[in-house]
Amino acid sequence: PDVIELLVVETVAPVYNHETHSLSSDYIADIKAKTYTQVWSFNPIPVPSIEEYNAQMQQLRAEAYKVESDPLALKYLRDECTKQDWIDKIDEIRKRFPYKTE
């Protein structure tokens, strides 16, 4: 295989695109000149609003209540577990999927 000596290439600062919320650069490799630059792009993960986040937590809580705490409620009604077991499960779900206030 050929060995190519690479030189340091001065680069321009990346550009932030406000419309697409992306950070990108346009650099290329030049084998004849024995130089290279890296082509890359960065798309940040959008941060959900508090309302969107809380809606997601509400959905996750509802699913967890259905699968985890509702069966304990039925067991409690049949005297197969204590009320505290049921309440502890509800508290555990609330801690696992917390709401944000600000």
Biopython code that builds the backbone (N, CA, C, O; Angstrom):
import numpy as np
from Bio.PDB.StructureBuilder import StructureBuilder

atoms = [
    (1, "PRO", "N", (0.835, -1.199, 0.000)),
    (1, "PRO", "CA", (0.000, 0.000, 0.000)),
    (1, "PRO", "C", (0.872, 1.253, 0.000)),
    (1, "PRO", "O", (1.974, 1.266, 0.549)),
    (2, "ASP", "N", (0.357, 2.290, -0.620)),
    (2, "ASP", "CA", (1.058, 3.569, -0.639)),
    (2, "ASP", "C", (0.938, 4.251, 0.710)),
    (2, "ASP", "O", (-0.106, 4.198, 1.359)),
    (3, "VAL", "N", (2.018, 4.890, 1.121)),
    (3, "VAL", "CA", (1.993, 5.672, 2.349)),
    (3, "VAL", "C", (1.917, 7.127, 1.939)),
    (3, "VAL", "O", (2.732, 7.612, 1.155)),
    (4, "ILE", "N", (0.930, 7.812, 2.479)),
    (4, "ILE", "CA", (0.734, 9.216, 2.127)),
    (4, "ILE", "C", (0.984, 10.052, 3.368)),
    (4, "ILE", "O", (0.410, 9.790, 4.425)),
    (5, "GLU", "N", (1.828, 11.046, 3.246)),
    (5, "GLU", "CA", (2.090, 11.958, 4.350)),
    (5, "GLU", "C", (0.981, 13.006, 4.357)),
    (5, "GLU", "O", (0.697, 13.645, 3.344)),
    (6, "LEU", "N", (0.377, 13.160, 5.504)),
    (6, "LEU", "CA", (-0.715, 14.125, 5.613)),
    (6, "LEU", "C", (-0.222, 15.388, 6.288)),
    (6, "LEU", "O", (0.565, 15.333, 7.232)),
    (7, "LEU", "N", (-0.679, 16.501, 5.810)),
    (7, "LEU", "CA", (-0.317, 17.790, 6.377)),
    (7, "LEU", "C", (-1.477, 18.348, 7.174)),
    (7, "LEU", "O", (-2.627, 17.956, 6.976)),
    (8, "VAL", "N", (-1.175, 19.252, 8.064)),
    (8, "VAL", "CA", (-2.225, 19.923, 8.824)),
    (8, "VAL", "C", (-2.853, 20.976, 7.919)),
    (8, "VAL", "O", (-2.156, 21.755, 7.268)),
    (9, "VAL", "N", (-4.155, 20.982, 7.892)),
    (9, "VAL", "CA", (-4.880, 21.932, 7.059)),
    (9, "VAL", "C", (-5.612, 22.900, 7.965)),
    (9, "VAL", "O", (-6.317, 22.488, 8.886)),
    (10, "GLU", "N", (-5.449, 24.165, 7.709)),
    (10, "GLU", "CA", (-6.165, 25.172, 8.477)),
    (10, "GLU", "C", (-7.630, 25.138, 8.059)),
    (10, "GLU", "O", (-7.944, 25.117, 6.869)),
    (11, "THR", "N", (-8.515, 25.134, 9.036)),
    (11, "THR", "CA", (-9.937, 25.016, 8.721)),
    (11, "THR", "C", (-10.691, 26.265, 9.158)),
    (11, "THR", "O", (-10.218, 27.052, 9.978)),
    (12, "VAL", "N", (-11.842, 26.413, 8.601)),
    (12, "VAL", "CA", (-12.738, 27.518, 8.943)),
    (12, "VAL", "C", (-13.693, 27.019, 10.011)),
    (12, "VAL", "O", (-14.042, 25.839, 10.036)),
    (13, "ALA", "N", (-14.109, 27.897, 10.874)),
    (13, "ALA", "CA", (-15.038, 27.508, 11.941)),
    (13, "ALA", "C", (-16.324, 26.951, 11.344)),
    (13, "ALA", "O", (-16.768, 27.420, 10.296)),
    (14, "PRO", "N", (-16.927, 25.961, 11.991)),
    (14, "PRO", "CA", (-18.191, 25.402, 11.503)),
    (14, "PRO", "C", (-19.286, 26.468, 11.478)),
    (14, "PRO", "O", (-19.214, 27.472, 12.187)),
    (15, "VAL", "N", (-20.280, 26.233, 10.661)),
    (15, "VAL", "CA", (-21.380, 27.181, 10.499)),
    (15, "VAL", "C", (-22.638, 26.588, 11.123)),
    (15, "VAL", "O", (-22.960, 25.423, 10.886)),
    (16, "TYR", "N", (-23.351, 27.384, 11.921)),
    (16, "TYR", "CA", (-24.609, 26.957, 12.521)),
    (16, "TYR", "C", (-25.765, 27.443, 11.658)),
    (16, "TYR", "O", (-25.889, 28.636, 11.381)),
    (17, "ASN", "N", (-26.607, 26.510, 11.239)),
    (17, "ASN", "CA", (-27.769, 26.841, 10.418)),
    (17, "ASN", "C", (-28.982, 26.955, 11.345)),
    (17, "ASN", "O", (-29.412, 25.959, 11.926)),
    (18, "HIS", "N", (-29.534, 28.162, 11.486)),
    (18, "HIS", "CA", (-30.645, 28.388, 12.414)),
    (18, "HIS", "C", (-31.948, 27.745, 11.941)),
    (18, "HIS", "O", (-32.794, 27.399, 12.764)),
    (19, "GLU", "N", (-32.119, 27.583, 10.650)),
    (19, "GLU", "CA", (-33.352, 26.983, 10.132)),
    (19, "GLU", "C", (-33.411, 25.485, 10.403)),
    (19, "GLU", "O", (-34.457, 24.958, 10.782)),
    (20, "THR", "N", (-32.277, 24.798, 10.207)),
    (20, "THR", "CA", (-32.261, 23.344, 10.412)),
    (20, "THR", "C", (-31.709, 22.950, 11.771)),
    (20, "THR", "O", (-31.687, 21.768, 12.114)),
    (21, "HIS", "N", (-31.262, 23.929, 12.547)),
    (21, "HIS", "CA", (-30.655, 23.671, 13.858)),
    (21, "HIS", "C", (-29.520, 22.667, 13.743)),
    (21, "HIS", "O", (-29.427, 21.723, 14.527)),
    (22, "SER", "N", (-28.651, 22.883, 12.748)),
    (22, "SER", "CA", (-27.536, 21.962, 12.552)),
    (22, "SER", "C", (-26.226, 22.724, 12.470)),
    (22, "SER", "O", (-26.181, 23.892, 12.083)),
    (23, "LEU", "N", (-25.174, 22.035, 12.842)),
    (23, "LEU", "CA", (-23.827, 22.573, 12.793)),
    (23, "LEU", "C", (-23.076, 21.734, 11.783)),
    (23, "LEU", "O", (-23.054, 20.508, 11.898)),
    (24, "SER", "N", (-22.458, 22.365, 10.792)),
    (24, "SER", "CA", (-21.798, 21.559, 9.769)),
    (24, "SER", "C", (-20.552, 22.244, 9.239)),
    (24, "SER", "O", (-20.354, 23.447, 9.407)),
    (25, "SER", "N", (-19.729, 21.450, 8.601)),
    (25, "SER", "CA", (-18.517, 21.934, 7.952)),
    (25, "SER", "C", (-18.378, 21.216, 6.625)),
    (25, "SER", "O", (-18.908, 20.120, 6.449)),
    (26, "ASP", "N", (-17.664, 21.831, 5.690)),
    (26, "ASP", "CA", (-17.461, 21.233, 4.378)),
    (26, "ASP", "C", (-15.973, 21.199, 4.066)),
    (26, "ASP", "O", (-15.432, 22.135, 3.477)),
    (27, "TYR", "N", (-15.327, 20.134, 4.457)),
    (27, "TYR", "CA", (-13.904, 19.962, 4.200)),
    (27, "TYR", "C", (-13.703, 18.713, 3.362)),
    (27, "TYR", "O", (-14.488, 17.769, 3.450)),
    (28, "ILE", "N", (-12.660, 18.701, 2.552)),
    (28, "ILE", "CA", (-12.452, 17.578, 1.645)),
    (28, "ILE", "C", (-11.002, 17.083, 1.698)),
    (28, "ILE", "O", (-10.099, 17.790, 2.145)),
    (29, "ALA", "N", (-10.809, 15.843, 1.227)),
    (29, "ALA", "CA", (-9.464, 15.283, 1.130)),
    (29, "ALA", "C", (-8.888, 15.572, -0.248)),
    (29, "ALA", "O", (-9.581, 15.461, -1.260)),
    (30, "ASP", "N", (-7.607, 15.946, -0.276)),
    (30, "ASP", "CA", (-6.894, 16.171, -1.535)),
    (30, "ASP", "C", (-5.651, 15.299, -1.511)),
    (30, "ASP", "O", (-4.624, 15.689, -0.956)),
    (31, "ILE", "N", (-5.742, 14.110, -2.118)),
    (31, "ILE", "CA", (-4.654, 13.139, -2.059)),
    (31, "ILE", "C", (-3.421, 13.638, -2.800)),
    (31, "ILE", "O", (-2.300, 13.422, -2.338)),
    (32, "LYS", "N", (-3.602, 14.292, -3.924)),
    (32, "LYS", "CA", (-2.442, 14.802, -4.671)),
    (32, "LYS", "C", (-1.665, 15.834, -3.868)),
    (32, "LYS", "O", (-0.435, 15.859, -3.908)),
    (33, "ALA", "N", (-2.370, 16.675, -3.149)),
    (33, "ALA", "CA", (-1.704, 17.698, -2.340)),
    (33, "ALA", "C", (-1.280, 17.147, -0.986)),
    (33, "ALA", "O", (-0.645, 17.843, -0.193)),
    (34, "LYS", "N", (-1.633, 15.900, -0.730)),
    (34, "LYS", "CA", (-1.320, 15.233, 0.538)),
    (34, "LYS", "C", (-1.903, 15.993, 1.735)),
    (34, "LYS", "O", (-1.251, 16.158, 2.766)),
    (35, "THR", "N", (-3.112, 16.438, 1.572)),
    (35, "THR", "CA", (-3.818, 17.126, 2.652)),
    (35, "THR", "C", (-5.196, 16.489, 2.818)),
    (35, "THR", "O", (-5.701, 15.829, 1.910)),
    (36, "TYR", "N", (-5.779, 16.688, 3.954)),
    (36, "TYR", "CA", (-7.125, 16.174, 4.183)),
    (36, "TYR", "C", (-7.868, 17.079, 5.142)),
    (36, "TYR", "O", (-7.273, 17.808, 5.936)),
    (37, "THR", "N", (-9.132, 17.015, 5.050)),
    (37, "THR", "CA", (-10.015, 17.647, 6.022)),
    (37, "THR", "C", (-11.183, 16.709, 6.250)),
    (37, "THR", "O", (-11.486, 15.863, 5.408)),
    (38, "GLN", "N", (-11.814, 16.857, 7.352)),
    (38, "GLN", "CA", (-12.915, 15.959, 7.705)),
    (38, "GLN", "C", (-14.248, 16.606, 7.372)),
    (38, "GLN", "O", (-14.479, 17.771, 7.696)),
    (39, "VAL", "N", (-15.115, 15.858, 6.732)),
    (39, "VAL", "CA", (-16.468, 16.323, 6.439)),
    (39, "VAL", "C", (-17.372, 15.769, 7.530)),
    (39, "VAL", "O", (-17.376, 14.563, 7.774)),
    (40, "TRP", "N", (-18.117, 16.608, 8.171)),
    (40, "TRP", "CA", (-19.000, 16.156, 9.246)),
    (40, "TRP", "C", (-20.163, 17.119, 9.393)),
    (40, "TRP", "O", (-20.138, 18.241, 8.888)),
    (41, "SER", "N", (-21.168, 16.655, 10.088)),
    (41, "SER", "CA", (-22.300, 17.520, 10.417)),
    (41, "SER", "C", (-22.835, 17.104, 11.777)),
    (41, "SER", "O", (-22.681, 15.955, 12.192)),
    (42, "PHE", "N", (-23.443, 18.013, 12.440)),
    (42, "PHE", "CA", (-23.969, 17.776, 13.775)),
    (42, "PHE", "C", (-25.385, 18.301, 13.839)),
    (42, "PHE", "O", (-25.629, 19.479, 13.576)),
    (43, "ASN", "N", (-26.312, 17.440, 14.184)),
    (43, "ASN", "CA", (-27.712, 17.835, 14.361)),
    (43, "ASN", "C", (-28.070, 17.604, 15.818)),
    (43, "ASN", "O", (-28.210, 16.457, 16.242)),
    (44, "PRO", "N", (-28.220, 18.666, 16.591)),
    (44, "PRO", "CA", (-28.529, 18.486, 18.010)),
    (44, "PRO", "C", (-29.909, 17.870, 18.211)),
    (44, "PRO", "O", (-30.819, 18.067, 17.405)),
    (45, "ILE", "N", (-30.043, 17.136, 19.283)),
    (45, "ILE", "CA", (-31.334, 16.556, 19.644)),
    (45, "ILE", "C", (-32.197, 17.685, 20.201)),
    (45, "ILE", "O", (-31.796, 18.348, 21.158)),
    (46, "PRO", "N", (-33.355, 17.912, 19.629)),
    (46, "PRO", "CA", (-34.193, 19.005, 20.137)),
    (46, "PRO", "C", (-34.655, 18.726, 21.566)),
    (46, "PRO", "O", (-35.055, 17.611, 21.901)),
    (47, "VAL", "N", (-34.594, 19.739, 22.380)),
    (47, "VAL", "CA", (-35.026, 19.614, 23.773)),
    (47, "VAL", "C", (-36.520, 19.881, 23.817)),
    (47, "VAL", "O", (-36.974, 20.933, 23.368)),
    (48, "PRO", "N", (-37.298, 18.933, 24.358)),
    (48, "PRO", "CA", (-38.749, 19.160, 24.399)),
    (48, "PRO", "C", (-39.109, 20.259, 25.396)),
    (48, "PRO", "O", (-38.397, 20.484, 26.374)),
    (49, "SER", "N", (-40.208, 20.929, 25.136)),
    (49, "SER", "CA", (-40.702, 21.929, 26.090)),
    (49, "SER", "C", (-41.173, 21.191, 27.343)),
    (49, "SER", "O", (-41.315, 19.969, 27.341)),
    (50, "ILE", "N", (-41.409, 21.949, 28.402)),
    (50, "ILE", "CA", (-41.895, 21.343, 29.650)),
    (50, "ILE", "C", (-43.232, 20.646, 29.406)),
    (50, "ILE", "O", (-43.483, 19.569, 29.947)),
    (51, "GLU", "N", (-44.085, 21.264, 28.592)),
    (51, "GLU", "CA", (-45.392, 20.673, 28.313)),
    (51, "GLU", "C", (-45.245, 19.352, 27.553)),
    (51, "GLU", "O", (-45.930, 18.375, 27.857)),
    (52, "GLU", "N", (-44.342, 19.331, 26.557)),
    (52, "GLU", "CA", (-44.108, 18.099, 25.790)),
    (52, "GLU", "C", (-43.514, 17.010, 26.683)),
    (52, "GLU", "O", (-43.921, 15.850, 26.618)),
    (53, "TYR", "N", (-42.548, 17.398, 27.516)),
    (53, "TYR", "CA", (-41.914, 16.443, 28.440)),
    (53, "TYR", "C", (-42.959, 15.853, 29.389)),
    (53, "TYR", "O", (-43.031, 14.636, 29.563)),
    (54, "ASN", "N", (-43.772, 16.727, 30.003)),
    (54, "ASN", "CA", (-44.788, 16.251, 30.952)),
    (54, "ASN", "C", (-45.834, 15.370, 30.269)),
    (54, "ASN", "O", (-46.344, 14.431, 30.881)),
    (55, "ALA", "N", (-46.155, 15.662, 29.017)),
    (55, "ALA", "CA", (-47.093, 14.807, 28.274)),
    (55, "ALA", "C", (-46.494, 13.421, 28.065)),
    (55, "ALA", "O", (-47.194, 12.414, 28.163)),
    (56, "GLN", "N", (-45.180, 13.374, 27.772)),
    (56, "GLN", "CA", (-44.506, 12.078, 27.625)),
    (56, "GLN", "C", (-44.514, 11.316, 28.950)),
    (56, "GLN", "O", (-44.766, 10.111, 28.974)),
    (57, "MET", "N", (-44.238, 12.019, 30.052)),
    (57, "MET", "CA", (-44.229, 11.374, 31.370)),
    (57, "MET", "C", (-45.629, 10.874, 31.731)),
    (57, "MET", "O", (-45.779, 9.802, 32.317)),
    (58, "GLN", "N", (-46.646, 11.654, 31.379)),
    (58, "GLN", "CA", (-48.026, 11.240, 31.659)),
    (58, "GLN", "C", (-48.360, 9.947, 30.916)),
    (58, "GLN", "O", (-48.993, 9.048, 31.469)),
    (59, "GLN", "N", (-47.929, 9.867, 29.666)),
    (59, "GLN", "CA", (-48.159, 8.656, 28.860)),
    (59, "GLN", "C", (-47.442, 7.452, 29.484)),
    (59, "GLN", "O", (-48.025, 6.376, 29.617)),
    (60, "LEU", "N", (-46.170, 7.643, 29.865)),
    (60, "LEU", "CA", (-45.401, 6.546, 30.468)),
    (60, "LEU", "C", (-45.995, 6.126, 31.806)),
    (60, "LEU", "O", (-46.040, 4.937, 32.122)),
    (61, "ARG", "N", (-46.450, 7.098, 32.590)),
    (61, "ARG", "CA", (-47.093, 6.762, 33.869)),
    (61, "ARG", "C", (-48.366, 5.950, 33.638)),
    (61, "ARG", "O", (-48.604, 4.952, 34.319)),
    (62, "ALA", "N", (-49.181, 6.382, 32.678)),
    (62, "ALA", "CA", (-50.445, 5.686, 32.407)),
    (62, "ALA", "C", (-50.191, 4.226, 32.043)),
    (62, "ALA", "O", (-50.900, 3.331, 32.502)),
    (63, "GLU", "N", (-49.170, 3.995, 31.208)),
    (63, "GLU", "CA", (-48.836, 2.611, 30.831)),
    (63, "GLU", "C", (-48.341, 1.819, 32.035)),
    (63, "GLU", "O", (-48.708, 0.657, 32.212)),
    (64, "ALA", "N", (-47.505, 2.447, 32.864)),
    (64, "ALA", "CA", (-46.975, 1.758, 34.044)),
    (64, "ALA", "C", (-48.085, 1.467, 35.060)),
    (64, "ALA", "O", (-48.105, 0.394, 35.663)),
    (65, "TYR", "N", (-49.008, 2.420, 35.252)),
    (65, "TYR", "CA", (-50.132, 2.174, 36.172)),
    (65, "TYR", "C", (-50.937, 0.962, 35.708)),
    (65, "TYR", "O", (-51.300, 0.098, 36.506)),
    (66, "LYS", "N", (-51.211, 0.914, 34.399)),
    (66, "LYS", "CA", (-52.020, -0.182, 33.858)),
    (66, "LYS", "C", (-51.349, -1.536, 34.087)),
    (66, "LYS", "O", (-52.001, -2.510, 34.461)),
    (67, "VAL", "N", (-50.031, -1.581, 33.855)),
    (67, "VAL", "CA", (-49.308, -2.861, 33.933)),
    (67, "VAL", "C", (-48.887, -3.212, 35.353)),
    (67, "VAL", "O", (-48.896, -4.384, 35.729)),
    (68, "GLU", "N", (-48.515, -2.199, 36.151)),
    (68, "GLU", "CA", (-47.905, -2.479, 37.453)),
    (68, "GLU", "C", (-48.799, -2.228, 38.666)),
    (68, "GLU", "O", (-48.870, -3.069, 39.562)),
    (69, "SER", "N", (-49.488, -1.074, 38.707)),
    (69, "SER", "CA", (-50.237, -0.759, 39.926)),
    (69, "SER", "C", (-51.693, -1.232, 39.890)),
    (69, "SER", "O", (-52.250, -1.596, 40.926)),
    (70, "ASP", "N", (-52.309, -1.228, 38.711)),
    (70, "ASP", "CA", (-53.695, -1.679, 38.637)),
    (70, "ASP", "C", (-53.866, -3.139, 39.098)),
    (70, "ASP", "O", (-54.829, -3.443, 39.802)),
    (71, "PRO", "N", (-52.951, -4.047, 38.715)),
    (71, "PRO", "CA", (-53.082, -5.410, 39.233)),
    (71, "PRO", "C", (-52.981, -5.480, 40.767)),
    (71, "PRO", "O", (-53.632, -6.307, 41.406)),
    (72, "LEU", "N", (-52.144, -4.587, 41.346)),
    (72, "LEU", "CA", (-52.051, -4.558, 42.807)),
    (72, "LEU", "C", (-53.334, -4.036, 43.437)),
    (72, "LEU", "O", (-53.713, -4.462, 44.528)),
    (73, "ALA", "N", (-54.006, -3.111, 42.749)),
    (73, "ALA", "CA", (-55.285, -2.610, 43.266)),
    (73, "ALA", "C", (-56.296, -3.744, 43.346)),
    (73, "ALA", "O", (-57.036, -3.854, 44.324)),
    (74, "LEU", "N", (-56.330, -4.587, 42.318)),
    (74, "LEU", "CA", (-57.255, -5.735, 42.336)),
    (74, "LEU", "C", (-56.863, -6.733, 43.420)),
    (74, "LEU", "O", (-57.728, -7.298, 44.090)),
    (75, "LYS", "N", (-55.563, -6.949, 43.593)),
    (75, "LYS", "CA", (-55.109, -7.848, 44.658)),
    (75, "LYS", "C", (-55.489, -7.291, 46.030)),
    (75, "LYS", "O", (-55.880, -8.037, 46.927)),
    (76, "TYR", "N", (-55.371, -5.965, 46.181)),
    (76, "TYR", "CA", (-55.745, -5.331, 47.447)),
    (76, "TYR", "C", (-57.237, -5.550, 47.723)),
    (76, "TYR", "O", (-57.621, -5.852, 48.853)),
    (77, "LEU", "N", (-58.067, -5.399, 46.704)),
    (77, "LEU", "CA", (-59.506, -5.603, 46.883)),
    (77, "LEU", "C", (-59.840, -7.043, 47.258)),
    (77, "LEU", "O", (-60.850, -7.303, 47.911)),
    (78, "ARG", "N", (-58.982, -7.982, 46.840)),
    (78, "ARG", "CA", (-59.187, -9.396, 47.176)),
    (78, "ARG", "C", (-58.403, -9.805, 48.421)),
    (78, "ARG", "O", (-58.320, -10.991, 48.740)),
    (79, "ASP", "N", (-57.825, -8.821, 49.128)),
    (79, "ASP", "CA", (-57.004, -9.069, 50.327)),
    (79, "ASP", "C", (-55.802, -9.953, 50.042)),
    (79, "ASP", "O", (-55.418, -10.767, 50.882)),
    (80, "GLU", "N", (-55.201, -9.801, 48.858)),
    (80, "GLU", "CA", (-54.020, -10.581, 48.493)),
    (80, "GLU", "C", (-52.731, -9.772, 48.641)),
    (80, "GLU", "O", (-51.637, -10.321, 48.513)),
    (81, "CYS", "N", (-52.856, -8.465, 48.913)),
    (81, "CYS", "CA", (-51.707, -7.617, 49.224)),
    (81, "CYS", "C", (-52.210, -6.459, 50.077)),
    (81, "CYS", "O", (-53.414, -6.260, 50.232)),
    (82, "THR", "N", (-51.285, -5.716, 50.617)),
    (82, "THR", "CA", (-51.696, -4.609, 51.481)),
    (82, "THR", "C", (-51.920, -3.351, 50.652)),
    (82, "THR", "O", (-51.439, -3.225, 49.526)),
    (83, "LYS", "N", (-52.664, -2.427, 51.246)),
    (83, "LYS", "CA", (-52.877, -1.140, 50.586)),
    (83, "LYS", "C", (-51.543, -0.425, 50.418)),
    (83, "LYS", "O", (-51.327, 0.280, 49.433)),
    (84, "GLN", "N", (-50.639, -0.614, 51.397)),
    (84, "GLN", "CA", (-49.326, 0.031, 51.325)),
    (84, "GLN", "C", (-48.520, -0.476, 50.128)),
    (84, "GLN", "O", (-47.799, 0.300, 49.501)),
    (85, "ASP", "N", (-48.634, -1.779, 49.800)),
    (85, "ASP", "CA", (-47.950, -2.314, 48.611)),
    (85, "ASP", "C", (-48.408, -1.571, 47.356)),
    (85, "ASP", "O", (-47.600, -1.214, 46.498)),
    (86, "TRP", "N", (-49.693, -1.350, 47.270)),
    (86, "TRP", "CA", (-50.281, -0.654, 46.131)),
    (86, "TRP", "C", (-49.809, 0.805, 46.070)),
    (86, "TRP", "O", (-49.403, 1.280, 45.010)),
    (87, "ILE", "N", (-49.861, 1.512, 47.203)),
    (87, "ILE", "CA", (-49.430, 2.905, 47.278)),
    (87, "ILE", "C", (-47.939, 3.029, 46.985)),
    (87, "ILE", "O", (-47.517, 3.968, 46.310)),
    (88, "ASP", "N", (-47.134, 2.085, 47.490)),
    (88, "ASP", "CA", (-45.694, 2.114, 47.227)),
    (88, "ASP", "C", (-45.406, 1.980, 45.729)),
    (88, "ASP", "O", (-44.498, 2.627, 45.208)),
    (89, "LYS", "N", (-46.175, 1.147, 45.049)),
    (89, "LYS", "CA", (-45.988, 0.976, 43.605)),
    (89, "LYS", "C", (-46.341, 2.267, 42.861)),
    (89, "LYS", "O", (-45.643, 2.653, 41.923)),
    (90, "ILE", "N", (-47.404, 2.921, 43.270)),
    (90, "ILE", "CA", (-47.788, 4.200, 42.650)),
    (90, "ILE", "C", (-46.684, 5.232, 42.863)),
    (90, "ILE", "O", (-46.321, 5.949, 41.930)),
    (91, "ASP", "N", (-46.150, 5.315, 44.077)),
    (91, "ASP", "CA", (-45.061, 6.256, 44.365)),
    (91, "ASP", "C", (-43.817, 5.936, 43.539)),
    (91, "ASP", "O", (-43.147, 6.845, 43.048)),
    (92, "GLU", "N", (-43.508, 4.660, 43.384)),
    (92, "GLU", "CA", (-42.352, 4.238, 42.584)),
    (92, "GLU", "C", (-42.507, 4.696, 41.127)),
    (92, "GLU", "O", (-41.550, 5.174, 40.518)),
    (93, "ILE", "N", (-43.697, 4.551, 40.582)),
    (93, "ILE", "CA", (-43.966, 4.962, 39.199)),
    (93, "ILE", "C", (-43.829, 6.479, 39.073)),
    (93, "ILE", "O", (-43.250, 6.972, 38.104)),
    (94, "ARG", "N", (-44.356, 7.217, 40.045)),
    (94, "ARG", "CA", (-44.250, 8.674, 40.005)),
    (94, "ARG", "C", (-42.796, 9.138, 40.059)),
    (94, "ARG", "O", (-42.432, 10.107, 39.393)),
    (95, "LYS", "N", (-41.969, 8.460, 40.841)),
    (95, "LYS", "CA", (-40.541, 8.809, 40.919)),
    (95, "LYS", "C", (-39.803, 8.429, 39.632)),
    (95, "LYS", "O", (-38.882, 9.132, 39.215)),
    (96, "ARG", "N", (-40.195, 7.344, 39.019)),
    (96, "ARG", "CA", (-39.553, 6.899, 37.788)),
    (96, "ARG", "C", (-39.860, 7.815, 36.609)),
    (96, "ARG", "O", (-39.032, 7.991, 35.715)),
    (97, "PHE", "N", (-41.064, 8.398, 36.614)),
    (97, "PHE", "CA", (-41.497, 9.285, 35.525)),
    (97, "PHE", "C", (-41.932, 10.633, 36.119)),
    (97, "PHE", "O", (-43.125, 10.931, 36.167)),
    (98, "PRO", "N", (-40.972, 11.444, 36.569)),
    (98, "PRO", "CA", (-41.309, 12.705, 37.248)),
    (98, "PRO", "C", (-41.766, 13.788, 36.276)),
    (98, "PRO", "O", (-41.365, 13.806, 35.112)),
    (99, "TYR", "N", (-42.597, 14.676, 36.763)),
    (99, "TYR", "CA", (-42.994, 15.853, 35.999)),
    (99, "TYR", "C", (-42.013, 16.985, 36.286)),
    (99, "TYR", "O", (-41.410, 17.044, 37.358)),
    (100, "LYS", "N", (-41.863, 17.881, 35.313)),
    (100, "LYS", "CA", (-41.042, 19.073, 35.516)),
    (100, "LYS", "C", (-41.956, 20.255, 35.782)),
    (100, "LYS", "O", (-43.057, 20.344, 35.238)),
    (101, "THR", "N", (-41.479, 21.165, 36.632)),
    (101, "THR", "CA", (-42.272, 22.353, 36.932)),
    (101, "THR", "C", (-41.702, 23.608, 36.290)),
    (101, "THR", "O", (-42.410, 24.605, 36.144)),
    (102, "GLU", "N", (-40.430, 23.572, 35.904)),
    (102, "GLU", "CA", (-39.827, 24.723, 35.214)),
    (102, "GLU", "C", (-38.762, 24.296, 34.264)),
    (102, "GLU", "O", (-38.152, 25.136, 33.601)),
]
sb = StructureBuilder()
sb.init_structure("model")
sb.init_model(0)
sb.init_chain("A")
sb.init_seg("    ")
for serial, (resi, resn, name, xyz) in enumerate(atoms, 1):
    if name == "N":
        sb.init_residue(resn, " ", resi, " ")
    sb.init_atom(name, np.array(xyz, "f"), 0.0, 1.0, " ", f" {name:<3s}", serial, name[0])
structure = sb.get_structure()
